[in-house]
Amino acid sequence: MFFISKVAAALIAPLGTALFFGGLALFLVAFRCRRLAVVSGGFAIVWLLVWALPAASLLLRNALESPYPSLVMAEVPQASAAVVLGGGIAPAGHDDLYPDMGASADRVWHAARLYHAGKVPLLILAGGSDARFSRMSEAEAMQRFLLDMGVPASAMLLEENSRTTRQNAQFASDLLGKRGIGEVILVTSALHMPRAVALFRARGLKVIPVAADHSVANRPVWRLWLPSAAALDDSGQALKEFLGRWLGR
């Protein structure tokens, strides 16, 4: 199922969809179905162009992020624990000594802020990995970074088996249940928060969402209509979140 979900995400991404219909157009040309080939090829081009527009990307991302604005620390209530979802820091590969901070690493920084502000005494770090390609789990990668940020090992609990957001919720809720904790702060990227909140609440937890890594920002109007590779990638990430919410992943 993990593999199928990744393939589905790749296909629904604008580039994946465009490549599929572009390939279909070539196939149709080979069988002399030229009208259908033109339709398929034209759709591929238009689809790619639409999602490469910052205006389209912004519309999608704003729908996901706007319910979870950035909070100043004084607005965040105290809780017994915070669950920090993986995805911000990549585990070290077999040839690497240290984890690699990714574009979503703000969530791990924010977890350190929450701990040092006294909002939570415990951080549950959720995220596994494929042992064939990395020497540590995502949870351990986050732990190493947080140790450097002054968070003691005694304040961190690792959940190292999950590979999807659904599994994050399942395995983290099991750990919380063993400790009698029913209310948690949930830390992840704003784009990812709607799906994560839904899955954690489905496990019976009371969730306090504390989003990080907001990507929606004001920009000149003329730039909204200039296609870019960055906007195409942003659109793909947002569409992946909508797909994940629909599939319950």
Secondary structure, DSSP 8 states (H G I E B T S, - for coil): -HHHHHHHHHHHSHHHHHHHHHHHHHHHHHTT-HHHHHHHHHHHHHHHHHHTSHHHHHHHHHHHHTTS----GGGS---S-EEEESSSEE---TT-SS-EE-TTTHHHHHHHHHHHTTS-S-EEEE----TTT-SS-HHHHHHHHHHHTT--GGGEEEE----SHHHHHHHHHHHHHHTT--EEEEEEETTTHHHHHHHHHHTT-EEEEEEE--------GGGGGS--HHHHHHHHHHHHHHHHHHHT-
